[in-house]
């Protein structure tokens, strides 16, 4: 396969080849163990953690990383990470930090990683921002489906920007694709890759618009139907929609440039890529996030009522008259938290962007 963006006919042909096992991403089994641990407790209330900074450290000559973008846990309890180093886009760890496997040599913009189980098998969905595509694979790297530029499906004009950052899989297998670095829509497809609809009204500040639609997840909490939680990162908030794309509410997180929402049990977790002492104003270079605290970041945790209960690495959450006050980095532990993975013991695994090629960090709940 030589093209990252393919039309529907090529997609069908590729899928047919893949079903015969003809398209496989090379992978390597590397067993290396490791690391020295560091003790430092961060967080607030009932959500405090011991920091293990070198948990994910590996031999850089064998398995280098540039940016550790996202991580998921599969049904076997393995921790699977995506990055943008094409020596090994995918790193697979056990919970001790031992590397079990690595693969992926062509995802130059390896950015988003979601896991879906169809009832019998785990599948990965990889967003490649530079390849401008979403790739469905097995957990050992066999490519099964590619969704390319939305113009191929009648959703965008051919020259419309498309750089997908995240995906989420609905209860019926529908794919929700966040075009966070492109045109800022959420694109809904069937599980077979047929386009259904665009959600939202693109980039902007209105109720149905997004300022960097960086992440998306399905929220099954509550008694009603599951909903979509969508990141509006530069607006410091999450927005909730129905699965059909109707706006419900906004969850404000002042000061926190959140990445994707991650649901575990009753709580919502998110990496905060950087924090700001002042509001971001589009078009004003003096308030652009990269010009504020370029090496800031922390983790934020919300309860089932969307109240922030802890900010590991950040300031203690404070509410005045029911309104959340601005949150910023307090301890210089992280550089640009890009994602959080939660295991069954509620330990956290933090991936960082632009963090001096740092491997994932483990936060052990205490």
Buried (B, 14 or more C-beta within 10 A) or exposed (E): BEEBBBBEEBBBEBBEEBEEEEBBBEBBEBEEEBBEBEEEEBBBEEBBBBBBBBBBBBEEEEBBBBBBBBBBBBEEEBBBBBBBBBBBBBBBBEBEBBBBBBBBBBBBBBBBBBBBEEEEEBBBBBBBBBBBBBBBBBBEBBBBBBBBBBBBBEBBEEEBEBBBBBBBBBEEEBBBBBBBBBBBBBBBBEBEBEBBEBBBBBBBEEEBBBBBBBBBBBBEBEEEEBBBBBBBBBBBBBBBBBBEBEBEEBBEBBBBBBBBBBBBEEBBBBBBBBBBEEEBEEEEEEBBBEEBBEEBBBBBBBBEEBEBBBBBBBBEBEEEEEEBEBBBBBBEBBBBBBBBBBBEEBBBBBBBBBBEBBBBBBBBBE
